Amino acid sequence: MNKEAIEKAKEHFGKVLEEQLERVERMKKEEDWIDYNSLDKVIVGIIGGDGIGPSIAKEAQHILEIILKEELEKGKVEFRVIEGLTIENRVRHMKPIPDDVLEEIKKCHVILKGPTTTPKRGDPWPNIESANVAMRRYLDLFANIRPVRVPKESIDWMFFRENTEGAYILGSAGVNVTDDLAIDFKAITKQGSDRIIRAAFEYAKKNSINRITAVTKANVIKTSDGKFLNTFYEIAKEYPEIEADDWFIDIMTAKLIDPKRRTQFKVMVLPNLYGDILTDEAAEFQGGVGTAGSANVGKRYAMFEAIHGTAPRMVKEGRAQYADPCSMIRAGAMLLNHIGYEERAKKLEMALDICGQHEKKLVITGRPGGATGREFADYLVATLNSPNLEEKWQSYQ
């Protein structure tokens, strides 16, 4: 046996344990949730990101500026465009988020963010960490919240994906013990599980939803997934009016495409990796990941983003103006809801449903011949301002 390799791996694992135990202590000292109503001004940071990101971010900002026109004029809301979260600048500094960019981000209360490049094998970029993963860690954005709605299919799902634990948070902390043996780590804590699960139950309670489903692989990953699942059922006792059940990730991916069962699911809460997989599958029912928005929420900061990639080919071929902004605009609706403009958020979501899933007077194809992002945004604004918006939306339900 290679004793030297084993000792090096032990030393590495020891450092991982120390970091995670320090994180647990920080979670124990967390502050209360920010109260947006107590702020004189809510500062919204706009980050374009890479590829088609700046194009779709521009359209989402355009929509929000129309919806929040009065608040912007009175100084109750401020938009700040934050530059520098591009793959070129990140590589220049060899950091997932350059220090000066992170400083500007922390001056905001909420962020609306376009997609960013995460280098992979074969890319021309160095293998730096994902900007998303880093931002979730730096700002402690522990709750990834993704809605999927398809009224004509009776699908109305809300996913609560844990953002700061599991395989992703330690995805770059693995160790090649020898040339033949690679080990990665997965960490789940009581505190991390508690706060994401409690957020899901509170959402269900607030919205009069009577069922929550935990998704794990606790039958095989018995220790870490087991801790998540045990915490789920402990918290469920505090909400007797809500039915709590659990499914394993493999069969859950099958049940989402089972028309007899999928409409029974309402709120789902999952560890990080499973949440990433299942929400991408779920988004396909709504029209693909290009139509889905995502919230990354912590007690102090929140970040709202498109869940798709940067589509570099579209930019290379000069088609960025034809990119679908719906994912970013749905993220903007979630942002509105988060900072206290629930009714306006609801109307924006109605308009998105009407324009993207029902009327389809303009269709985005990603190519000339289809609608541009601005043309679709204008169509959306006209629908949003329609006097019979709610009646029209109800007719499609």
N, C-alpha and C positions, 0 to 999 in steps of 0.2 A: 504493500500500500504506500501511496505517496504522502508521507506524514507532513512534509513541508507544505504541500498544497492544502491539506486539511487544516493545518494551523492558520494559514493565510485566510482560508474561507471562514474559519471561526472568528478571526479578528474582524473581518468584514461584516459578518453577521452581528457581532457585538455592537459595532457602530450603528447598524440599522436599528437594533433594539433600543439603543440609547436615544436615537433621534425620535423614535416612535413613542417612547415613554415620556420624553420631554413634551411631545405634542399632546399627549393625554393630559398632562398637567396644565397646559395652556387652555385646553378645552374646558377644564374644570373651573377656570377663572373667566369664562366668557362674559361679555357685557350683554345687556338686554337688547332687544330688537330696536333699531332706529325708528323714530316716530316722524314720518315725513310731514305730518300736520304741524309739528312744532318748529319746522324750519322756515326761515324768512324767504329762502330761495332754494329750489331744487336744481342742482347742477347736473346736466346730462352730457356725458362725454360721447362723442361720435368717433368711432375708429373704423376706417375703411378696410384696412388689412391688405391682402394680396389679391392678385388676379381680378376677378369680377367684383371683388368686395367693394372698392370705392364706387363703382357704378350703382350697385344695389343699395349701398348705404346712403347715397345721395337721394335716391327715390324715397327711402324710408324716412329720412330727415325731412324731405319736402312734405310728406303726408303729415308728420307730427307737427311741423310748423304751422300747417293749416288748422289742425285740430286744437293746438294750444296757442293760437294767435293772441288771444286776450291775455293769457298768463305771461307770454313772452313780452308783450307790450308793457305790462305792469311790473315786470321784473320778478315775478314769482317763479319763473322757470328760465334757465339759461342753457343754451347749447354751446358746447365747446368742441371743436374739431381737434382731435389729438393725432398728430403726425408721428411717424417713426416706427409703428409696429408692422414693419414690412420685413420680408425675409432678408432683403439686402442689408437693412440696418441692423437686424438682429445678428446676422453673420458678421457684420463689421465689428460689433461689440462682443461677439461670441457669447451672447446671453439670450435666453428665451424672451425676456422683456428687458430692453436696455434701461439703465437706472433712471435716466431723465424722463423716459416715457412712463415708467412706473410711478414716478413722482407726480406727473400730470394726471395720471389715472386716479391716484389716491386723493386728488383735490376734488374729484367728482363724487356724487352720491350714487349715481347709476350710470352704466355704460351700455351703449348700443354698438355692437361690434360685428364687422364683416368677417368672412372666413380668412384664416391665416394658414400659411404653408407649414406643414410639418415634414421635414426631410425624411426620405426613406431610401432604401438601397437603390442605387442606380441614378439618384438625383445628383445634380451638380453641386449641391450644398453640403456643408459639414453636418454631421448628425447631432444638431442641437435639439434641446427639449422642446416639446410642443408649447406654444405660447398659451394655449387654452389651459393645459394642465398646470403650467406655472401660475397663471392668473388665478385659477381656482385655489391654488395653494397660498399665494401671497395675500390674497384678499379673503381667504377662508370662505369661499363660496361653496358651501357644503351640499346645497340642494340644487340638483339639476331637474327642472320642472318642464315637462314637454306634454302639451295637449295634442290630441288627435281627434278630429271631429269629422264624421261623414254622415250627415243627417239621413240621407236616403238609404243608408245601410244600417241605421239605428246604432251607429258607433259613436260613442262619446267617452273617450278614455283620457285619463290624466295620469301621467307617469311621474313618480318621484324617484329619481336616480341619485344615489349617494355619490358625491363628487370628489371626495378628498381621501378616500381609503381604497381598500381592495387592491387588485392587481395593478391598476393604473398609477396610483401614487408611488408605488415602488417598482414600476416597470423599468426604470433605468438603474435600479439598485441591485440587479442580479449579479451573479458571479460565475465565471467559468472556472470551476474548481480544477479541472484538467482539460486537455483538448477533447476528452471524451464525455465530460460531464458538465452540464450547465444547470444552475439552480436559480430560479426566480422566487420572489417573495410576495406574499399576500397578507395584508394586515387589516383586521377589522377590530374596532374597539367598542366597548360598551357605550362610551360617550358619543362617538360618531354615529353608531346605530340609533341611539336614543333620539338624537336631534332630527335626523331625516325621517324616522318613523313617526315621531310626534308631529312633525310638520305635515305629514300626509294625513294623519288622523284629524288634525286641526282644520285642514282644508276640507275634508269630508264633512266634519261637523258644521263648519261655517256655511257650506253649500248644500246641506241636508242630503248628503249622499250616504247610503246605508250599507255600503260594502267596500272593504279594502282587502287587496290580495298581496301577500308577500311572495316574491319570486326568488328562489335560491337554488342551490344544488347541495342542500344540507344532508342529503342521504349519502353523498360521497365526500364532499368537503365538510367533514363533520365538525371541525373545531371552529374555523372562522365563520363559515356560513351558518353553522349551528348557533354561534353567539348572536348573529344577526336575527335569526329566526326566533330564538328564545326571547330576545329583547322585544321583538314584535308582539309576541303573545303576552308578555308582561304588561306592555303598554295598552294592548287591546282591552285588558280588564278595566281600564279607566274610562272606556268608551263603550258601555254595554249596549247602547242603541245602534252600534255599527257592527255588522257581521264581519268577522275576520277569518280569512282562510289563506292557505298557501299552496303554491304549485312549484314544481321544479322547472328550471329554465328550458330544458329540452322539450318537455311536453307542452310547456306554455307557448313556445314558438309554433307548435302545431295547432293549438287551440285558437290562436289568433286568426288562423285562416279557416276555422270551422264555423260556418255561418250559424249553426245551431247553438254554439257556446259563446262565441266572441262577444255578442251583445250583452252578455251577463256581467262582463267585467266592467269596472267603473274606475276605481283608483288602484294603481299598482305601485308598490314600493320595492326597490331593488338595490342590491350592491352595484358598484360602479360598472364592471364589465358587462354583466347581464343587462343592465339598463341601457348601455350603449347599443348592444345587439338588438334588443327587443324594440326599442324606440325607432330604430331605422327600419325594421320590418313593419312596424305599425304605420309609419309615415307613408308607406307605399299605398295604403288604402285611401289616403287623402290626396294622392297625386304625386308622391315621391318626396324625397328629403328637401327638394327645392321649394316645397310649399309649407314646410314645418318650421316653426320658430322654437326657441328654447330659452328658458330662464336659468340663470346660475345665481342663486341667492344665498347670502350670508346675513348675519345679524347687523353688520355695519355697511356692507357694500352689496350691490347687485349688478350682474352683467347679463344682457339679453343679446342673443345672436342667432344668425342663420346656422342650421346644422349641417349644411352641405359643404363641399370643398370649394377651392378657389377657381376651378375650371380654367387652367392656364391656356388650354388650346383655344378657347373662345377669344381670349385676349390676343393670342398670337395671330389668329385669323381675322382680327378686327371686328369681332362680334360682341364685344362687351356690352354695348348699348341694348342688345337683344336679350340680355340675361334676365331671368325671372326674379323680380324683387319681392315676391310674396313671402318667402321665408323671413326676410328681414322685416317686412311690414308686420307680419304676425308677431315677430319678436317685439316690435314697437308697440303692438296692442298689449302684450304682456307687460311691457314697461309702464304703459299708461295705467293699467290695472294696479300694478305694484305701488305706484306713487300716489294713488288715491283717486284716479279718474276712471272709476269702474264703468260708469254708463257710457262714456266716450269709447272706452276700450271695447265694450260689448257691441256698440254700433259699428266700429271698425271691423270687428270679427264677422259681423253679419254681412257687411259689404264685401269682405273677402270671400265669404261662402257664396254669395250671389254671383260675383264676377268670375270667380275661379272654378266653381263646381256646378253652377246651374245655368245662368244666362249665357256666359261665354261669348259675349258679343265681340270681344277681342281675345285672341289666343296667342300666348307666347310660345314660340317654337325654338327660340335660341338662334334663329337664322333670319336673314332678310326674307320678307314675305309674311313673317309673323309680326306681332306687335313689339315695339320697343318697350323698355322699362318705363319711360316717361309716358308713353301713350297709355299703358296699362294703369299707371298711377293716376292719370287724368280721368280715365274711365272709373276708377275706384272712387275718386273724389266726387264725381258726378253722382254716383250711386249713393255715396255716403250722405250727400246733401238732398237726396230724394225725400219728399215729404211722406211718402208711404214706404219707407225703408223697412220698418218692422213688419208691416203687412205682407210685403213682398217676400221677406225672409220666411215668415210663418207659412206662406203658401208652398214652400219647398220642403217643409218639415214632414 
